[in-house]
Amino acid sequence: ASSSRVDTHEIVVDRLQRCLEKYSHDPEQGGHFEFWLRRFDDALNEYSNLPENNKSHLLVSLLDSHTYATFVRHIMPRKPGDLSWSATIETLRLLFGPKKSLFRRRFECFRLTFAPNDDIDSFSNKLNARCEDAEFNGISVETIKFVFSFQAPELAEFRVRLLRKLDEADEVTLNDLLLFGLPSCWSCLVYRNK
């Protein structure tokens, strides 16, 4: 029974290797590892009984030669087979995840504007990607709307303060921003109007 289970795992790994495309890190094109990993996870969900060492081996085998070399050099003197599934994922995220700080990614997201000559579908895709990259998952929609509303050029300094506040904690509520923001916004506006 143990032999057939190993054979089954090998068949599954072989099938997945053929149907999943290799990961090729391209920082110029924004090819973040996280986006590729989501597709990989979706394929693996079908085979949830696959052991972690098989998943790790499969994941590493799907790195292109340059990405693989970068990964192997980083973990030396250990070998890819020495790392657990979670350590493999964590290392790949560190090496091939976004290089910009969370603050910078959020700032760029909030600066994105729709121009009259933009294609609505392209803009929507770009906005979705930027919002995903900005990791807003612990922040309420109301809080995000509040920060988005400060688009006037004279409020840029205040918008930066709000973004820094969002960066301080995993979960920030609208009330947190209001308590933090209104006094500093008011003093910022009063100072500018003098």
TAVEN-V462938 format. One record per pair of residues at least 12 apart in sequence whose ideal C-beta (glycine too) atoms are under 6 Angstrom apart, sorted by the first residue. I is the first residue (numbers start at 1). GAP is how many residues later the second one is. If there is no record, write none. Layout:
# TAVEN-V462938
{{I | GAP} {I | GAP}}
This chain:
# TAVEN-V462938
{{9 | 45} {12 | 35} {12 | 38} {13 | 41} {13 | 45} {16 | 27} {16 | 42} {20 | 23} {20 | 42} {22 | 40} {22 | 42} {23 | 13} {23 | 39} {23 | 40} {24 | 40} {25 | 42} {25 | 71} {32 | 65} {32 | 66} {33 | 59} {33 | 63} {33 | 64} {52 | 33} {55 | 30} {56 | 29} {56 | 32} {60 | 20} {74 | 21} {102 | 65} {103 | 64} {105 | 28} {105 | 29} {106 | 28} {106 | 57} {107 | 56} {109 | 21} {109 | 22} {109 | 25} {112 | 18} {138 | 32} {138 | 33} {139 | 33} {142 | 32} {143 | 31} {143 | 34} {146 | 28} {146 | 31} {147 | 15} {158 | 27} {158 | 30} {161 | 23} {162 | 15} {162 | 19} {165 | 15}}
